[in-house]
Structure formats: C-alpha cells, structure tokens
Amino acid sequence: MTAKVKVKPVHPWFLSGWAKWSIFLFGVALYLQTLTYDYTLDDAIVIYENQYTTSGFKGIGGILGHDTFYGFFKEAGKSQLVSGGRYRPLSLILFAIEWQLFGRSPGSGHALNLLLYGLLCLMVYLAMERLLAPTVQPRIRYPAAWITAILFAAHPVHTEAVANIKGMDEILALLGCLFALYLAFKQIPGHRNVLFAGLVFLLGMLAKENAITWVVVVPLAYLLLGNQRLMNSIRFSWPWLAAAALYLIIRQSVLESGDGQPVMELMNNPFLKWNGSGYVPMSLSESLGTTGVTWLQYLRLMVFPHPLTHDYYPRQIAIHTMTSPAALAGWLLYLAMAAGTIYFWKRQKVVSFGLAYYLVTFSIVSNLVIPIGTNMSERFLFMPGLGLLLIAGYYWAVWIAESSSRMPWVFFGLLVLAFSMKTVVRNTAWKDNFTLFKTDIAVSSNSAKLNNALGGELSVQAAKLTDETRRNEMLNQAIPLLQKALEIHPTYRNALLLLGNTYFYLARYE
C-alpha cells in the first residue's frame, strides 16, 4: 500500500527530455576533474601492467580465457593469492580496446568512466520509474525516480568506483542489471523484452560477479512492485536464472579451483590474528563481531559519508567480539532491516523492496556468505546503496506531493549540494597514488597495507631524486610508516623488503 496523497497531474518538467538530460549531465559534471588524473591502485593489475590489456585487440582472447588477474601475475595459480578468483572480462575488454586506440592514456579511461557513470545515473531514473509504475501513481513516481537518481549521482561514497578507472567493473555491473530490469518491466507480463533482459544481465555478471544477486532481486521486484503472484514472479524470471546458470558454467570452466584451504596471509584474509608466533584464525565471536562492526560502518557511510578512505585493511577495523556494543548494534540493525522487509511487505511495498534489495545485493560483499579478502570497502556500497536511496527518494516525493511549500525542495537542494561538495573534494585524493596514500593515511592510520603503500611510495620516489636533502627527508619519512606496517603485520614481506631498501638508500647498514 502506498502513501495516500491527493492525485495531481505530473509536473510537465519530469516528462520532458530535460529531466533525463539533467541526470546524465549532473553525474558527468561531478567527476570532470578526474579527466586529468593518473592511474591509481589496481589500475596496474587490470590495465597498464596486464599483458592481455596492453596487447589491445590481440589480448581479448586471453582476457576471455583466464582469471581477471592472470594477465598481471602472468603465472598460473598466483591469481589465487587474492581471495576468491575473479572472472570479469567485460571491463578488461573495454580497457584492451581503449589501449589499442589510445595507448597508455589514463585520460581516456577516466573519460569512458565518466560517460558510463552518466549513463548509469540516467538508467537509475529510467529503471526506478518503470519499477514503480505498477504500484505508484505518476505524481509521486516520476519525482521519486528523479530524486533517487540525483542522490545516487551525488553520493560521495561512489567516488572510489568512478574516480578509479578500475571501478568501471562496478559501473558496468549495475548498468547491466538496471537496463535488464528496465527491459523486463517495460511491459508486464510476458513481454519478449525479458529474453533480451537475460542477455543484458549476463553482460552485467561478466562485468562483476556481484550482479548475480539479481536472480533474487528480480523475482522480489515482480512480486512486490510488479503486482505479480509468486509463481508468475518466478516464471517471468527464467531468463535471469538461465543467464546466471550460463555465467556460472563459463566462470567454472575458466577459473582454477582452489585447494580449499583458508588463506593464511593477513592482507588477503582479515579474519586472522597474531598469537605471538604466527597467524591463527579468529574465534567465531571475533569474526562475527568484527563483521558486525563493518556492517554498522556501511550504514553510517550511507547517511553520513565522512570521512572517506579507500583502505579498510587490517587493522583499520579493529578486532571485536560479539560483546562489543558496535558489533551488537550492527547485527541488530541488519536483523531489524530483515524484519522490516517482512513487516512492510503488505503495508509499504517500496520500503519492503528497498530493504530487501539492499540486504540481497549486500550479502555477497558482507563477509558472511563468502570471504572477500578485506574487512570492507566503500565501493561495496555502489550496488546495495541504491535500495536505501530508493526509499529516501520515494518518501521525499511523497513529502513534496503532500506539501504546499517549497521546503521539501529546499532541503533536497541542500543535501545534494552537501553531497556534491564532498564528492568534488574527495575526487582530489584520486589524482595519483601518492596523493591518495598521503590523503587517506590520516583516516586509515591503522592499516598495514596503507602504511606500507605510502612508505613504499616515499622510498621509491626518493630513490629517483638528485637533491640529497630532499631525498633523505623522504626516506626518513618512509621508515616509521614501514615500521608501523610491520608492527601491525609482523610477517609483511613487502614491508620488510621496502624497509630494507630504504635503509640501504640511506646507507644505514647496521
């Protein structure tokens, strides 16, 4: 049941092309500054140090036939050093085409990301409008979809996915899912578009495997917002199920099977702890408690996205047990969201769907279903966060419809302005690796990985300098960072190597 409001005609602006163009242009404009930025972080793995990507058109066969990271590690088995195994060929194929056309050009990569993000923001609007069409009156539906899309475009937590070229996999995955949903809901029931929707959904999964959660999202969408019975919801979802099965078959045939043993390297398994002589798995209370704390952090970031950082590696998130208040709060909030999905099932279907969508798409990155190799990451909110934004957009539209004043739009404008300013400021951190590491160490000071990364960057850059004073200054800045990395992670081999190199550059051989 939707909120009861007086039925009024849709404002003509929402039916015009300007409503759509405003979303696309807004999404692009927020990230224009990134066009001059360099490669960062895992761009090396998937772009400029990947043997298949840098082979252009000739490398596409290798991309399709191997783990996503194989072209970087260049040796069978080494891609398994990173938890899970990855088959995400779609973005790498685009990177290979881009390399063929432009060579090493981070600017072209950022430009493509901007265009795709603008299209994604537009697709958020189109898909949400179609999704709400069977149950929500136009007076509310169009503003709700537009507000949701604008909030999505402006939300600062998306900077990691957009300002980092490698984040194209996140953009493509959600774009594929939303386009498929739009096609499936274009005419209900049983339109031939659902078959094409299945093919588009397959492309979404080939961008990033978290898209597979939509095999649950789509039946829920038919059931809650499509006014379909349970059996019809399942029957209309068969192209999605078939696409998911095909993806899993392809993925299984390409990826190497692991040995089934837990990863015992802290940088790839945050659920280890140091016992004085080596690493051992956390207790169940510790792993569940630490996970609960990250869940709480995700919700905080959706509501109040500050401060932001790209790094939540150990021990930026400290070890917690289930007796920790923060851990209990995280678990209780998510249990409440699950209960809310049921409570609002008949009472308020938009809320029920939004909560269910968040929980389903979040499950695959929650560290509860499968280990993901890190405690958390802001980019993991890119897909799930849309469910909460849909709820916000819907109720904002209801408020606008019921209000005779401009206050709802004033508050909306202030929120979008605040989000936009935060996004533009946060973008500056992604200029290059050195800028990113220097910026985020203020937030992630307890991350072994970031202390190692910044210390290593200082050491490597210092070694290239001819100004001895500046050189020694940077080398001495690197030492405490690398020492802290080793304090957090005593067997961190890369930190040991970089620290040794730094002492060598300073001629400190003792």
Secondary structure as GFF3:
##gff-version 3
##sequence-region A 1 510
A	DSSP	three_ten_helix	12	15	.	.	.	ID=ss1
A	DSSP	alpha_helix	17	29	.	.	.	ID=ss2
A	DSSP	three_ten_helix	32	36	.	.	.	ID=ss3
A	DSSP	alpha_helix	43	43	.	.	.	ID=ss4
A	DSSP	pi_helix	44	48	.	.	.	ID=ss5
A	DSSP	three_ten_helix	53	59	.	.	.	ID=ss6
A	DSSP	alpha_helix	60	65	.	.	.	ID=ss7
A	DSSP	alpha_helix	70	73	.	.	.	ID=ss8
A	DSSP	three_ten_helix	78	81	.	.	.	ID=ss9
A	DSSP	alpha_helix	89	102	.	.	.	ID=ss10
A	DSSP	alpha_helix	106	132	.	.	.	ID=ss11
A	DSSP	alpha_helix	138	154	.	.	.	ID=ss12
A	DSSP	three_ten_helix	156	158	.	.	.	ID=ss13
A	DSSP	alpha_helix	159	163	.	.	.	ID=ss14
A	DSSP	three_ten_helix	165	167	.	.	.	ID=ss15
A	DSSP	alpha_helix	168	184	.	.	.	ID=ss16
A	DSSP	alpha_helix	193	207	.	.	.	ID=ss17
A	DSSP	three_ten_helix	209	213	.	.	.	ID=ss18
A	DSSP	alpha_helix	214	224	.	.	.	ID=ss19
A	DSSP	alpha_helix	230	236	.	.	.	ID=ss20
A	DSSP	alpha_helix	238	254	.	.	.	ID=ss21
A	DSSP	beta_strand	272	274	.	.	.	ID=ss22
A	DSSP	beta_strand	279	281	.	.	.	ID=ss23
A	DSSP	alpha_helix	284	303	.	.	.	ID=ss24
A	DSSP	alpha_helix	325	347	.	.	.	ID=ss25
A	DSSP	alpha_helix	349	363	.	.	.	ID=ss26
A	DSSP	three_ten_helix	378	381	.	.	.	ID=ss27
A	DSSP	alpha_helix	385	402	.	.	.	ID=ss28
A	DSSP	alpha_helix	407	427	.	.	.	ID=ss29
A	DSSP	three_ten_helix	428	430	.	.	.	ID=ss30
A	DSSP	alpha_helix	433	440	.	.	.	ID=ss31
A	DSSP	alpha_helix	448	463	.	.	.	ID=ss32
A	DSSP	alpha_helix	468	488	.	.	.	ID=ss33
A	DSSP	alpha_helix	493	505	.	.	.	ID=ss34
###
